[in-house]
Amino acid sequence: MDYPKILEEIKESLALEPKTGTVASYIPELAKISPNKFGMHLCCFEQGNFAFGDSRERFSIQSVSKVFSLTLAIQLLGNKVLERVGIEPSGDPFNSLILLENENGIPRNPLINSGALVIADILVEHLERPKEDFLNFVRKISGQSDIQFNKQVAQSEKDWGYRNAALVNLMKSFGNINGDIEEVLDFYFHQCALEMSCEELANTFMLYANHGKIFGTEEEILNTSQTKRLNAVMLACGFYDEAGEFSFKVGLPGKSGVGGGIAAIHPGNFSVAVWSPQLNEKGNSALGMLALELLTTKTGLSIF
C-alpha cells in the first residue's frame, strides 16, 4: 500500500474543502485553539508510520480518553463493568439527561458522558490514587512518560460543567454512583483534559488493533475477547448520535472528542488519529471525519 501517496492525496483533497464547523466554545479553554489546526498520523503493523500537518502537537483529547478509562475499568473488573452501564448506541446527544431519567440511571453506553462518569466512579472507588494511577496507566500504554493533564482545561470544564454535574446527581439519585460526587467530577474533568498528539494517539490505539497487547512490547492489557468487545462498543457508540454515519462512511471502530480529535483502528492493519478543532453539529471533527472517510475509501480497508 502506497501510504505516503494516499496521505498526500488526502492532504490535497482537504485543502480544497470549505472550512465548516465551529471550535467547541462551551469549554472556554478549548475556544482558544486555532480552528486551522490539522494533523493526521497513521501507524501500520507492517509499513511503519506516516503523517502530515500538526500531527505532533498535543491537544485536549477530551472524550477520546473515555476509551482509556474504560480499558482500565475492564482490566480491573472485567465484565462486572457492564452491570452499571449498557452497550447500546444512545441516539441522543452525548450529554443528554433524558435517557437516564427513562432508564433508571443506567447509561446507554460507556462512551457518552453519563456512561463515562459511571466508569470514573468505578475508577475512583478502586484506585488508590485515581488521577495519578490513571495518568500512569495512559503513560504506560502510550509509552510516553511526560503525558499530562492540562490543568487550565480541567478547571474550565469544572467551572462550566453544570450538565455533567446534573448527570452525576441524577445517577446518584438512582443509586448508580457510589463515590463522592465532587471527587468523581474532578477525576472526569482531569481525564478529559489529557493532552496527546495524533502521533501519540495513533501509537496508543495500536493496543486495540493488536488484540489488547501494547504494540512493540506485546504486554497484554486486555485479552482478545475483551478487546473485541471494546472495539465493538467503539464502532457502535464512539461518535455519539453520529455513530451510524461514521460506520457507514468510514467503517472503523473509533472514538471522537470535542477537542477535535478522532482515533480509529483497523484490527491487524493500522491505527490512525486525526485532529481538526472545527466540529460539526454532532460534536465531531468535520475535516477529521472526512479525512478518515478518504483513507478507507482510498485504501479499501474498512472492517466491512
N, C-alpha and C positions, 0 to 999 in steps of 0.2 A: 504494500500500500504506500503510495507516494504522499505521506502526510505533510511534508513541507509545502508541496504544491497545493494540496487541499486547503491547508490553513491560509495560504496566500490568497486563494480564491475566495475563501470566507471573508478575509480582511477586505478585499476589494468590493465584495458584494455589500458588506455592512457600511462601507464608506459612501455608497450610493443611497442608502436608506435615509428617509427623513427622520429627524430626531423627534421621537414621540415619547410620551410618558413624563412623569414627574418624580423628582427625588423625594423620598419619604420625609415629610415635614412634621409629622405628629411626634417624632422624637427630634427635638431641636438640634442636637449634635449631628444627626445624620444629614440635616438640611444644609450643613456647611460644606458637604462634599461636592466637588465639581461634577456636574452632570455629564461632562465629556469624557470621563474616565472609561476605559475599556481594556480588559485583559482576558486572555484565553490561554489555558495550559492543558496540554494533552499528555497523559502518561500511559505508555503502552508496555505490555508484557514483553514483547519481542524487539521492538524498534526504538525504545527509549522515550525521550521527552521532546516535545515540540511546543512552541509558544510564540505569542506576539503581544504587543501592546503593554499595558500596565500589569503584566502577569506576576511581577514580583513585589508589587506594592500591597501592603497589608490594609485591610478594610474590616469593618464590623460585619462579621458573618451572620449575626442575628439568628434566624431560625434554622440555618444550616446546622447550628450547634445542637439542635434537638436530636439529630442522628447520633451524635456522640454521647449525649446524656442517656438516650435510650439504650445504646450499646452497653454502657457501664451498668445500667439498671438490669439489663438482661444477664450480663456477666455475674452480677451479684445474686439475682433472684430467679433467673430462668423464666419459665412460663407463668410464674406467680404474678409477674408484672401485669399480665392480661386479665387478672381478676379485678383490676381497678380502672382499666381503660380498654376501649374497644379497638377494632382494626378496620372499621368501615370508613369510606370517604364521608366527609361531613356534608358536602353540598351547600354549605353556608360559609360566610366569611370566617377567617381564621380566629377572630376574637369574638365570635357570636356567643351570646348567653342563652339564646332561645332553645337550642337543643339540650343544653344542660338542665334547664327547667323541665322540659318534657321527658327527659330520660334519667331523672332522679340523680343527677350529679355525676353520671358516668360519661366521660368524654367519648366522642365517637372514635378517636384515634390519638396516638401519642405525638403526632406531628402538628396538630393545631395547638393554640395557646393553652387551652384548658387541659389537654392531654399532657403537654409538656410540663405544666405546673404540677400535675399529679406525679410525673416522673421526678420532678425537682423535690417534691415532698418525700418520695421514696429515698432519694439520694441523701437528703438532709437527715433522714432517720437512720440510714445505715452506714454513712461515712463518718469517721471520727472528726475530720476537719473538712467539711463538704466542699467549700470553694477551692481550697488548696489541693485536696485529693482529686477533684475533678480536673483542675488545671494540669496537675501532674499526669493524669491519665491521657489527656489530649496531647501533652508533650511526648508521652511515650509512644502513642500510636502514630504521631506525625514525625517523630524523630527530630523535633525542633525544641530545644531546651529553653528557648527565650520567648515562646509564645506567652502573651499576657492578656489580661482583661484591660479594656480601655475604661479607666475609672470615670472619665467625663461622660462617656456614653451610658455607663451603668447608672450614674447619678441622674442623667437626663431622663432615662427610662423610669427611674423611681419617681422623679418629680412629676412625670406626666402619665404614670401607669395606672390611672384610675380604673380602666376597664379590666386590666389584669387583676387588680385588687378585688374588683367585683366578682370576677370568675372564681378566685380562691375563696372568697367569703361564701359564695353560693355553694361551692362544692363542700366547704366546711359544714354548712348547714345540713347537707345530706350525709355527712359522715365520711366523705371521701378525701379529706385532708386530715392527716394525723398530727402534723407538726404545728409549730408557731407560724402564724400567717406572715408576719414580718420577716422571719428567717427564710421561709420558702420563697417569698417575693425577692428578697435580697439575693438569694442564690440564683434565681431565674434571671434577674436583670444582669447579673455578672456573667452568667452563661451566655446570654445573647450578645454581650459586649466583647466577646472574644474577637481578637483581630488575627486574621490569617491572610495570606496571599493566595491567588489562584494556583500558583505552583505548590504551595503547602497543602491546600485543599485537595488538589488532584492526587498528590502523593499519598495523603492520608486516606482518601476514599478508595485507594487500591486495596485496602483491607476488605472492602465489600465486594470487589471484583475478584479477590483472591481467596474466596471461601472462608473468610473470617480470620485469615492469617496476615500479619504485618508483612507487606511486600519487602523482600530483601532479607529479613531475619527469619521469616516463616514462623514466628511465635504466634501461637493460636490465642486469639482474643475471644472469638465466638466459634462454636462448632458449625459444621456445614449446614445442619438443619436450622439453627438459629439465624445464620446469615441469610439463608434462603427466605426465611420468614420476614426478616428485617427489610431485605430488598423488595419483597412483595408489598410491604407497608409503604415503602418509598414510592413504588410505582403507583399504588392506588391513592395515596394520601399526601404525597410530598409537595404538592403545588396548590394547597388549599382547595378552593372550589374551581380550580382550573386544571386539576389533575387529569381529567379525561382528555382535555385539549392537548396537554403535554404528551400523554401516551399516544394520542392519535398522530401528532405531528413529529414527535421526536422518538418515542418508543424506547425509552431507557428509564430504569429506576433512578431517582434523584431527589434532591431537596433544594428548595429556594429559600432566600431570606430577603427581608425588606431593605437590607443594606445593598441589594443589587447583585448578590452572589448566587450562583447556581452550581451545584456539584452533581455529577451523574456518572453512572458506571455501565459498562457492558461486561458482564461476568466472563472472565478468562481472556479478555481482549484489552480493555483500556478503562481508565477513568479520566474525567475531564472536568475542568472548572472554568467558569466564565464570570466576569464582573462588569456590570454596567449599571450605575445607580438609578437610571430613569426607569420607573416602574409603570406597568400597565394598570388598568383599573382593578385588577385582581390582586395586586401587590407583588407581581413577579416581574423580573427584569425583561423589558420588551426586546432589546437587542440581544440579550443573553439567550432568550428562548429561540430567537431566530437563528443565532449562531449554531445552536445545538441541532436545530432542525436541518440546517445546511450540512452540518457534519454527518448526521446519519443518512441524509439523502445522498451525499457525495460518496460516502464510503460504502453504503449499502449495509451498514452494521447497526441494526437495532435488534431488540430481543425478539422481534416478530418476523 
